[in-house]
Amino acid sequence: MSEPDRSSLPIRREPFAGVANKTLDGSTPDWNLIGHPTPPDGAPNVLLVLIDDAGFGNPSTFGGPIQTPNYTRIAAEGLRYNRFHVTALCSPTRAALLTGRNNHAVGFGSVGEFAGGFPGYSASLPRDCAPLPRILRDNGYSTSAFGKWHLTPDGQQGPAGPFDRWPNGWGFDYFYGFLAGDSGQWDPCLIENQKVIGTPEGFYDEEDPYYFPDAMADRAIEWLHGVRAQDADKPFFLYFSTGCSHAPHHVAQAWADRYRGAFDQGWDRLREETFARQKELGVVPAEAELTPRDDAFPAWEDVPEQLKAFYARQMEVYAGFSENADHNVGRVLDAIDELGELDDTVVIWIWGDNGASMEGTVTGSFNEMTMQNGIPLTDEMQLQLAERFGGMDKWGAQIMDPHYGAAWAWAGNTPFKWGKQVGSHLGGTRNPMVVRWPERITDAGALRSQFGHVIDVAPTILELAGIPQPETVDGIEQEPMHGTSFAATLAAADAPEFRTQQYFETIGNRGMYKDGWWLAMKTERIPWVVTPDALKPYAPGVWDPDAGPAELYYLPDDFTQAHDLAAEHPDKVQELKDLFWTEAERYKVLPLLATLSTFFGILPPIDRQTTFEFRGDVQNVLSGMIPRIYNHSYAISADLVVPEGGAEGVIVAESDHLGGFTLYVKDGKLTHTYSMMGVFVFKQVAEEDLPTGEITVRMEFAADEAKPATGGEVTLFIDDRPVGKGRMDHTVPIRFSAYAGMDIGRDNGGVVDLAYEDRKPFAFTGTVKKVVFDIKPHLSDQDELDIHAEAHRGHAAHALSG
Amino acid sequence: MAKDPTDVLIGGYLSSKAAHEDYEAVLNCGADVMGAVVVSKDLEGNLSVEQTDHMVKEGAEGLAAVGFAVGLFAPPLLAATAIGAVVGAGAGKVLHKKSGSKIEEQAGETIPLGGAGLIVAYKHANADTIEPSVTRAIKKVVGEAEGRHVEALKGALADAQRKMTEEGA
């Protein structure tokens, strides 16, 4: 067969080369008809690994305190890249990685949850930007993705799709993982291909509980074995995108205990220790300087003595969680090695997608969603809430959804300033990368210091595979990839710089790199603060982006951005400012702060649907897809069939005890429990038993006022007869959970009311015919508009932690 | 008129463990305590009450009309949302030797699920020793009153409750 034309995908089938007569007499087959496209000869396997929410100074491979033996092994057999860059936010980095194009240009100026009304923020991949897995698949690769996805808009994660925005639609033959920005590692709401499969059965196995990182590796290995059992030669592209080290930091205590006492010295000292090791390893130049601590982070010496153990344990858990990720990637590597294919596999392993995350705020949190719901808690409150759920030894258990304090993230980004969300500085944009492929790399264990960016990965993989970028896909002319292959650096340490210019933008924080110069334009807002006062300076008509602070660094001489040269080079500052605007327009970055547009009154249309009906046994409705009962009066009614002898179990439940609601029957009593992020829990119990037969039960919440987190009165009804009541002083204003789903007739995963935890999922023993949510509009249109605005501001705030 | 006023400290907590740590710290601080009681409610609504013997003794001797209230700090939700403190029931309930059920009855209404409260009564002269030993309260107020024994205790408690309400609002 001749080499196919790969410039147009799908590859066209060659014309029938046989003979088809009226009968088989004289007919000759063309067996190529049943073949399939194959990659160019010698095309290697590709293992692409992306760790989440981690920093340059985390893995021991780059001098960090977290033991990463597998990462170090791959680095020793391959190359370390110490000037590799990402976008400072989850979805944007993933979009850039998988498309080879700048993130705004493919609609991902922000995260998947925030699908805005501007081209750079639509969270919807343009069809003229076919992604890498699609290109590889159409060229004959087996493709798969495991773990975190985060590239599907929030409201499109159900059985109605559209599925071109799910992993299969991006070109992955197989997907096992979660669509959201994060997930519990013990109780994920799983997706397999185009189906929400929900809570894994192993969650209920107390002897050998399910653990997502283990399952990711298991499934990846199983997939590899399956592919090889069918086809000994077909190359694979395996994208292994860990939920680690994003919150919730879930890991078995034994992993965390490996680090017991390892962080008692605090974050300031930890940075110094890490920096010294980085210099010893040579991943940071000898002349580099450690950047100072910003006042946004407390000094360790100012932390009250009685709280130091609380903070230290947060980092111990994070470290154990991260080491476990290294362990599980190692299992996949071992499996490839056992197949005898490790040397035929290009391994690209990026440790972090946006620097380490500071979204735990200064205190850290027992529940990552407290920040996103705007609940300011002191460190003592956080500690007490952790104690409520079992204490610090349970910090990594399913009972909590923890996130560490911001200063640990800053230390994880050593030697740089800031971290996630801060696209202007290296703490949020420079992450370690390791590449292994003996076919090209002849100086194993060496360092590469060319300036690179995540958009360069896809073009590199295509070049190594010998596959051209397609000119058309499905008949649509393609936007060329913006990245540049760094394949030449594999063989040559002195390969020329392949990227001399790159813009960065995340939530108004901007960076412009050109020929070694970096202009850093950070908004003065602290990344984890989204209060009205903090946002006021950025309102339309108020904010002048060019008038804000601008720092200038010359990175060849200043690896860490320690010396601001702006005052000495005003012409360079202006040149780079002008260049940023040019690039911003070219790549659809504008308008700046589109991510925060809802805070400034630019709102999507109000959803006029107020009634939502769930029939039968609907389960695992993802957390961004549930009826938005927040800040409204609402009613939940259920038509039940209760057999003689009674029934019990859950009628409807959303999420878990760290934020959610459940309507259930226990001991014959209709009960409603509402968890306001685990901080406050409200419960109302009917005063009479549930009757038998066909009945309707209902809970009504009458909000006090049209305000976020409004309190209100709850009344329980059986067949329109009030049977119980109570008050909820505070309600959840924005979102119950980042990942846990809603179920009819049971409470999958972690339960909302721990009173039935020992009977989970506590399926209803009668019949739930249907459940109806009736979200009552507020009395005035203005109230409704105000609440709509608040809801979307919260949505944007949630999006910031993607 | 008593020369040494009576103080009542009320502390609110988000965990039972924290409340009990402060309770123990108060009892071991070296100063005389007229009485102390810690009440906690788990997430299922089960109450536990622990109190000093002398609190009971004082009650047995006629320490009538000591109200029970626990102010629990309620964090402000969002900058634009003011939410008042979750405060206890009004004063005027009786705490006496058989007061366990009374405490539970009132605490059942006043303490949120998962919360806890601490009440400590002491002579003001001991305040410098006792107050600093309460280190973990999310919200802590001290009421003060002069007068005869029971009258002072009632007054101090009422003062503390008022402060808890006002400061929590």
HADDOCK unambig.tbl for C-alpha pairs under 7 A between the chains (distance, minus, plus):
assign (segid A and resid 374 and name CA) (segid B and resid 77 and name CA) 6.03 0.50 0.50
assign (segid A and resid 374 and name CA) (segid B and resid 78 and name CA) 4.86 0.50 0.50
assign (segid A and resid 375 and name CA) (segid B and resid 75 and name CA) 6.98 0.50 0.50
assign (segid A and resid 375 and name CA) (segid B and resid 76 and name CA) 6.87 0.50 0.50
assign (segid A and resid 375 and name CA) (segid B and resid 77 and name CA) 5.05 0.50 0.50
assign (segid A and resid 375 and name CA) (segid B and resid 78 and name CA) 6.16 0.50 0.50
assign (segid A and resid 376 and name CA) (segid B and resid 75 and name CA) 6.74 0.50 0.50
assign (segid A and resid 377 and name CA) (segid B and resid 75 and name CA) 6.80 0.50 0.50
assign (segid A and resid 381 and name CA) (segid B and resid 14 and name CA) 6.80 0.50 0.50
assign (segid A and resid 381 and name CA) (segid B and resid 138 and name CA) 6.67 0.50 0.50
assign (segid A and resid 384 and name CA) (segid B and resid 14 and name CA) 5.51 0.50 0.50
assign (segid A and resid 384 and name CA) (segid B and resid 15 and name CA) 5.07 0.50 0.50
assign (segid A and resid 384 and name CA) (segid B and resid 18 and name CA) 6.54 0.50 0.50
assign (segid A and resid 385 and name CA) (segid B and resid 14 and name CA) 6.00 0.50 0.50
assign (segid A and resid 385 and name CA) (segid B and resid 15 and name CA) 6.28 0.50 0.50
assign (segid A and resid 387 and name CA) (segid B and resid 15 and name CA) 6.15 0.50 0.50
assign (segid A and resid 387 and name CA) (segid B and resid 17 and name CA) 6.85 0.50 0.50
assign (segid A and resid 388 and name CA) (segid B and resid 15 and name CA) 5.08 0.50 0.50
assign (segid A and resid 388 and name CA) (segid B and resid 114 and name CA) 6.71 0.50 0.50
assign (segid A and resid 531 and name CA) (segid B and resid 79 and name CA) 6.38 0.50 0.50
assign (segid A and resid 680 and name CA) (segid B and resid 113 and name CA) 6.90 0.50 0.50
assign (segid A and resid 681 and name CA) (segid B and resid 113 and name CA) 5.80 0.50 0.50
assign (segid A and resid 708 and name CA) (segid B and resid 81 and name CA) 6.96 0.50 0.50
assign (segid A and resid 709 and name CA) (segid B and resid 77 and name CA) 6.95 0.50 0.50
assign (segid A and resid 755 and name CA) (segid B and resid 44 and name CA) 6.02 0.50 0.50
